[in-house]
Amino acid sequence: MKENGSNVGTVLLLPMNEGGVFMHIPDGYLSPQTDAVLGIASAIAAAGAAYQTAHTVKAKYVPLLSIGAAFSFTIMMFNIPIPDGTTAHAVGGTLLSILLGPWAAMVGVSIALTLQALFFGDGGILALGANIFNMAVVLPFVSYGVYRLIAGRSNVQSKRQWIAAAIAGYIGLNVAALCTGIEFGLQPLLFHTPDGIPLYSPYGLYIAVPAMLFSHLTIAGPIEGLITALVVIYLQRTNPAMLQLRQTSDQPTKTFRYGKFVLGIVILAVLSPLGLLASGTAWGEWGQEELHAQLGFLPSGFQKFGDVWKHSLLPDYGRAGFDQSFWQQALVYLVSAFVGLLVIGLIAFIIQRHVRKSE
């Protein structure tokens, strides 16, 4: 691509198999206007989520909320290889929306996304509102709506429950991926120089949308649905009352033991370095050198806003800027997982104290 814009059309024809496909949008790929609109929408939704959660989630259920946030944070560290050479990941928001409702799910996933952006540089700071909108607003609410539509008034032990959970996870994740692809794809259409050079993401709708949907329709969506269904089946057999928390939030319920769930999260964290096996830079998350190598230039907006946050504790989960062996990368990846879980636990402790005071 020439910097004078004479071959701008080639920008929109980049292959989809050069790296992975994630829904974590970095800074510089969306315009400030797009970031602002989605940020305001997410802030309004977050205010509603905080209000609803404070009035519907009892203090004794806050550990479950924190476990959901930890589950979402950890499961997103598992990169899944896609047949076309890209990668994707599950989010885990569907499960939390089924257990505690979509508002609480939004809080849990938002905590995970904010932590990823601030501490690990996974997703942009300016684009945090967009990432929250896609994965913490769209995904839980769509998933919950699909789940309720299919599950209906069926008994908590019914097969209809886990079937509904599986379909809800699949559809919710793909709708979130569609929103991400649209946000990417609108950038070169709406924000470009007079001679047509994109200022931010250079990928048009007919590249960005298929790139996002292919990996999620084929692999990530089924995995999100499978994980959600398996947990629902497990709860049906061992603790069906947990699937009725929304209906019994105003009635006395027994104190739940979360030891097995905490153990499960710890096991996931220990296994998180397996996510490194799906190598490659994520599609739509290239750094300046990689993007310049592909395009022959850097969009001016990307140059201006692509590197605004330089205070990550462990950039790229501890791997950025180091020439490391796989085992060294696995070690820092593991450390990053437990740092994230520790911070989520601290946030949960603060939330629980606040909820107890308001009860």
C-alpha positions as CSV (number, residue, x, y, z in Angstrom):
1,M,0.0,0.0,0.0
2,K,1.3,3.4,-0.9
3,E,1.2,6.2,1.6
4,N,-0.4,8.6,-1.0
5,G,-3.5,6.5,-0.8
6,S,-3.5,5.3,-4.5
7,N,-3.9,1.7,-3.4
8,V,-6.2,2.2,-0.4
9,G,-8.5,-0.6,-1.6
10,T,-5.8,-3.2,-0.9
11,V,-6.0,-2.3,2.8
12,L,-9.4,-3.8,3.0
13,L,-8.3,-7.0,1.5
14,L,-5.9,-8.1,4.2
15,P,-6.0,-11.9,4.7
16,M,-7.8,-13.2,7.8
17,N,-5.2,-15.8,8.7
18,E,-2.4,-13.6,9.9
19,G,-2.9,-14.0,13.6
20,G,-5.8,-14.5,15.9
21,V,-9.3,-13.0,16.2
22,F,-10.2,-11.5,19.6
23,M,-13.0,-9.2,20.8
24,H,-10.5,-7.2,22.9
25,I,-10.2,-4.0,20.8
26,P,-6.9,-2.2,21.4
27,D,-6.5,1.6,21.4
28,G,-6.1,3.3,18.0
29,Y,-8.4,1.0,16.0
30,L,-11.5,2.9,16.9
31,S,-12.0,6.6,16.6
32,P,-12.3,8.8,19.7
33,Q,-15.9,9.4,18.6
34,T,-16.7,5.7,18.5
35,D,-14.9,5.2,21.8
36,A,-16.9,8.0,23.4
37,V,-20.3,6.8,22.2
38,L,-19.7,3.2,23.3
39,G,-18.1,4.4,26.5
40,I,-21.1,6.5,27.4
41,A,-23.4,3.6,26.6
42,S,-21.4,1.3,28.8
43,A,-21.2,3.9,31.6
44,I,-25.0,4.2,31.6
45,A,-25.4,0.4,31.6
46,A,-22.8,0.1,34.4
47,A,-24.8,2.5,36.5
48,G,-27.9,0.5,36.0
49,A,-25.9,-2.7,36.7
50,A,-24.6,-1.3,39.9
51,Y,-28.0,-0.3,41.1
52,Q,-29.7,-3.5,40.1
53,T,-26.9,-5.7,41.6
54,A,-27.0,-3.8,44.8
55,H,-30.7,-4.4,45.2
56,T,-30.9,-8.0,44.0
57,V,-27.6,-9.7,44.9
58,K,-27.3,-10.5,48.6
59,A,-23.9,-10.2,50.3
60,K,-23.6,-14.0,50.7
61,Y,-23.8,-14.3,46.9
62,V,-20.9,-11.8,46.2
63,P,-18.4,-14.7,46.4
64,L,-20.3,-16.3,43.5
65,L,-20.1,-13.0,41.6
66,S,-16.3,-12.8,42.2
67,I,-16.0,-16.5,41.1
68,G,-17.8,-15.5,37.9
69,A,-15.5,-12.6,37.3
70,A,-12.5,-14.8,38.0
71,F,-13.9,-17.5,35.6
72,S,-14.4,-14.9,32.9
73,F,-10.9,-13.5,33.4
74,T,-9.2,-16.9,33.4
75,I,-11.2,-18.5,30.5
76,M,-10.3,-15.5,28.3
77,M,-6.6,-16.4,28.7
78,F,-7.2,-19.7,26.8
79,N,-6.6,-18.9,23.1
80,I,-8.4,-21.4,20.9
81,P,-6.9,-22.3,17.5
82,I,-9.2,-21.8,14.5
83,P,-8.9,-23.9,11.3
84,D,-8.1,-20.8,9.2
85,G,-5.0,-20.1,11.3
86,T,-6.6,-17.5,13.6
87,T,-7.5,-17.9,17.3
88,A,-10.5,-16.9,19.5
89,H,-11.6,-17.3,23.1
90,A,-14.7,-17.9,25.2
91,V,-15.9,-15.2,27.6
92,G,-18.0,-17.0,30.3
93,G,-20.6,-14.2,30.6
94,T,-23.5,-16.5,29.8
95,L,-23.0,-18.7,32.8
96,L,-22.9,-15.8,35.2
97,S,-26.1,-14.3,33.6
98,I,-27.9,-17.6,34.1
99,L,-26.9,-17.8,37.8
100,L,-27.3,-14.2,38.9
101,G,-28.9,-12.4,36.0
102,P,-27.6,-10.2,33.3
103,W,-27.0,-7.2,35.5
104,A,-24.7,-9.0,37.9
105,A,-23.0,-10.7,34.9
106,M,-22.2,-7.3,33.5
107,V,-20.5,-6.3,36.7
108,G,-18.5,-9.6,36.8
109,V,-17.3,-9.4,33.2
110,S,-16.7,-5.7,33.4
111,I,-14.4,-6.3,36.4
112,A,-12.4,-8.9,34.3
113,L,-12.2,-6.6,31.3
114,T,-11.1,-3.6,33.3
115,L,-8.4,-5.6,35.1
116,Q,-7.1,-7.0,31.7
117,A,-6.9,-3.5,30.2
118,L,-5.2,-1.8,33.2
119,F,-2.9,-4.5,34.5
120,F,-2.1,-6.5,31.3
121,G,-2.7,-4.2,28.3
122,D,-5.3,-6.7,27.0
123,G,-7.7,-4.3,25.3
124,G,-7.3,-0.6,25.1
125,I,-8.0,2.0,27.8
126,L,-9.8,4.3,25.4
127,A,-11.6,1.3,23.9
128,L,-12.5,-0.1,27.3
129,G,-16.1,1.1,26.9
130,A,-16.4,-0.6,23.6
131,N,-15.0,-3.9,25.0
132,I,-17.4,-3.7,28.0
133,F,-20.3,-2.9,25.6
134,N,-19.6,-6.0,23.5
135,M,-18.6,-8.6,26.1
136,A,-20.3,-7.3,29.3
137,V,-23.5,-5.7,28.0
138,V,-24.4,-7.4,24.7
139,L,-23.3,-10.9,25.5
140,P,-24.9,-11.4,28.9
141,F,-28.2,-9.7,28.0
142,V,-28.5,-11.5,24.7
143,S,-27.6,-14.8,26.3
144,Y,-30.0,-14.3,29.2
145,G,-32.8,-13.5,26.8
146,V,-32.2,-16.6,24.7
147,Y,-31.9,-18.7,27.8
148,R,-35.1,-17.5,29.3
149,L,-36.9,-17.9,25.9
150,I,-35.9,-21.5,25.5
151,A,-35.8,-22.6,29.2
152,G,-39.2,-21.0,29.9
153,R,-40.8,-22.4,33.1
154,S,-39.2,-25.8,32.8
155,N,-38.1,-27.6,35.9
156,V,-34.6,-26.8,37.1
157,Q,-33.6,-30.5,36.5
158,S,-35.0,-30.5,33.0
159,K,-32.8,-31.1,29.9
160,R,-34.3,-28.0,28.5
161,Q,-32.3,-26.0,31.0
162,W,-28.8,-27.1,29.8
163,I,-29.9,-27.1,26.2
164,A,-31.1,-23.5,26.6
165,A,-27.7,-22.7,28.3
166,A,-25.8,-24.1,25.4
167,I,-27.7,-22.2,22.7
168,A,-27.6,-19.0,24.8
169,G,-23.9,-19.2,25.1
170,Y,-23.4,-19.8,21.4
171,I,-25.7,-17.0,20.3
172,G,-24.6,-14.5,22.9
173,L,-20.9,-14.8,22.0
174,N,-21.6,-14.5,18.3
175,V,-23.8,-11.4,18.6
176,A,-21.0,-9.9,20.7
177,A,-18.5,-10.8,17.9
178,L,-20.8,-9.4,15.3
179,C,-20.9,-6.0,17.2
180,T,-17.1,-6.0,17.4
181,G,-16.8,-6.7,13.6
182,I,-19.2,-3.9,12.8
183,E,-17.3,-1.4,15.0
184,F,-14.1,-2.3,13.3
185,G,-15.7,-2.3,9.8
186,L,-17.3,1.1,10.2
187,Q,-14.0,2.9,10.9
188,P,-12.6,3.2,7.3
189,L,-16.1,4.1,6.1
190,L,-16.6,6.9,8.5
191,F,-13.1,8.1,9.4
192,H,-10.6,8.6,6.5
193,T,-8.6,11.3,4.9
194,P,-10.0,13.2,1.8
195,D,-8.2,10.8,-0.5
196,G,-9.6,7.8,1.3
197,I,-6.8,6.6,3.6
198,P,-8.3,5.1,6.8
199,L,-7.5,7.0,10.0
200,Y,-8.1,4.1,12.4
201,S,-9.0,0.4,11.6
202,P,-8.4,-0.1,7.9
203,Y,-10.6,-3.2,7.7
204,G,-14.0,-2.7,6.0
205,L,-17.2,-4.4,7.0
206,Y,-16.8,-7.2,4.4
207,I,-13.4,-8.2,6.0
208,A,-13.9,-7.4,9.7
209,V,-17.4,-9.0,10.1
210,P,-16.5,-12.3,8.4
211,A,-13.2,-12.4,10.3
212,M,-14.9,-12.0,13.6
213,L,-17.8,-14.3,12.9
214,F,-16.0,-17.2,11.3
215,S,-13.9,-18.1,14.4
216,H,-16.8,-17.6,16.7
217,L,-19.5,-19.4,14.7
218,T,-17.2,-22.4,14.2
219,I,-15.1,-22.8,17.3
220,A,-15.4,-20.2,20.1
221,G,-19.2,-20.1,20.1
222,P,-19.6,-23.9,20.4
223,I,-17.0,-23.9,23.2
224,E,-18.8,-21.1,25.1
225,G,-22.1,-23.0,24.8
226,L,-20.4,-26.3,25.8
227,I,-18.8,-24.9,28.9
228,T,-22.0,-23.2,30.0
229,A,-24.0,-26.4,29.4
230,L,-21.5,-28.6,31.3
231,V,-21.6,-26.3,34.3
232,V,-25.4,-26.2,34.3
233,I,-25.5,-30.0,34.1
234,Y,-23.0,-30.3,37.0
235,L,-25.2,-27.9,39.1
236,Q,-28.3,-29.8,38.2
237,R,-26.7,-32.9,39.7
238,T,-24.9,-31.4,42.7
239,N,-26.5,-28.1,43.7
240,P,-29.7,-27.3,41.7
241,A,-30.6,-24.6,44.2
242,M,-27.8,-22.5,42.6
243,L,-29.8,-22.4,39.4
244,Q,-32.7,-20.8,41.3
245,L,-31.0,-17.9,42.9
246,R,-32.8,-15.4,40.8
247,Q,-36.2,-16.8,41.8
248,T,-35.3,-17.0,45.5
249,S,-33.3,-13.8,46.0
250,D,-36.0,-12.4,48.4
251,Q,-36.4,-15.7,50.4
252,P,-34.2,-17.4,53.0
253,T,-31.8,-19.8,51.3
254,K,-29.0,-22.0,52.6
255,T,-25.4,-20.8,52.7
256,F,-23.6,-22.1,49.7
257,R,-20.2,-23.6,49.8
258,Y,-17.9,-22.4,47.1
259,G,-14.8,-24.4,47.8
260,K,-15.2,-26.6,44.7
261,F,-15.7,-23.6,42.5
262,V,-12.6,-21.9,43.9
263,L,-10.7,-25.1,43.3
264,G,-11.9,-25.2,39.7
265,I,-10.8,-21.6,39.1
266,V,-7.4,-22.3,40.5
267,I,-7.1,-25.4,38.3
268,L,-8.0,-23.2,35.3
269,A,-5.4,-20.7,36.3
270,V,-2.7,-23.4,36.6
271,L,-3.7,-24.6,33.1
272,S,-3.8,-21.1,31.6
273,P,-0.4,-21.4,29.9
274,L,-2.0,-23.9,27.5
275,G,-3.4,-20.7,25.9
276,L,0.1,-20.0,24.7
277,L,0.0,-23.0,22.4
278,A,-2.3,-21.1,20.0
279,S,0.4,-18.7,18.8
280,G,0.2,-15.7,16.6
281,T,-0.7,-12.0,16.9
282,A,-4.4,-11.5,17.3
283,W,-6.2,-10.2,14.2
284,G,-7.0,-6.6,14.7
285,E,-4.4,-6.3,17.6
286,W,-1.2,-5.8,15.6
287,G,1.3,-3.4,17.0
288,Q,2.8,-0.5,15.1
289,E,5.6,-2.4,13.5
290,E,3.4,-5.3,12.4
291,L,0.7,-3.1,11.1
292,H,3.2,-0.9,9.2
293,A,4.7,-4.1,7.7
294,Q,1.3,-5.2,6.4
295,L,0.0,-1.9,5.2
296,G,3.1,0.0,4.2
297,F,2.0,2.9,6.4
298,L,0.4,3.6,9.8
299,P,-3.1,5.2,10.0
300,S,-2.5,8.6,11.6
301,G,-5.2,8.0,14.3
302,F,-3.6,4.7,15.2
303,Q,-0.2,6.5,15.6
304,K,-1.8,9.1,17.9
305,F,-4.0,6.9,20.1
306,G,-2.5,3.4,19.8
307,D,0.0,3.7,22.7
308,V,-1.7,6.0,25.2
309,W,-1.5,3.5,28.2
310,K,2.0,2.7,29.2
311,H,1.5,1.7,32.8
312,S,0.5,-2.0,32.6
313,L,1.9,-4.0,35.4
314,L,2.5,-7.1,33.2
315,P,2.1,-6.1,29.6
316,D,0.8,-8.9,27.4
317,Y,0.6,-11.0,30.6
318,G,4.3,-10.5,31.3
319,R,5.6,-11.5,27.8
320,A,5.9,-8.1,26.2
321,G,9.4,-6.8,25.5
322,F,11.2,-10.0,26.4
323,D,12.9,-12.8,24.4
324,Q,11.7,-15.7,26.3
325,S,11.5,-19.5,25.9
326,F,8.1,-21.1,26.0
327,W,8.6,-22.2,29.6
328,Q,9.6,-18.7,30.7
329,Q,6.5,-17.3,28.9
330,A,4.4,-20.0,30.6
331,L,5.7,-19.0,34.0
332,V,4.9,-15.3,33.6
333,Y,1.6,-16.2,32.1
334,L,0.8,-18.3,35.2
335,V,1.9,-15.5,37.5
336,S,-0.3,-13.1,35.6
337,A,-3.3,-15.4,36.0
338,F,-2.9,-15.5,39.8
339,V,-2.2,-11.7,40.0
340,G,-5.5,-11.2,38.3
341,L,-7.3,-13.6,40.6
342,L,-5.9,-11.9,43.6
343,V,-7.1,-8.5,42.5
344,I,-10.5,-9.9,41.7
345,G,-10.7,-11.4,45.2
346,L,-9.8,-8.0,46.7
347,I,-12.5,-6.2,44.7
348,A,-15.0,-8.9,45.7
349,F,-14.1,-8.3,49.4
350,I,-14.7,-4.5,49.0
351,I,-18.1,-5.1,47.2
352,Q,-19.2,-7.6,49.8
353,R,-18.5,-5.2,52.7
354,H,-20.5,-2.5,50.9
355,V,-23.4,-4.8,50.2
356,R,-23.6,-5.9,53.8
357,K,-23.8,-2.3,55.0
358,S,-26.7,-1.7,52.7
359,E,-28.7,-4.8,53.7
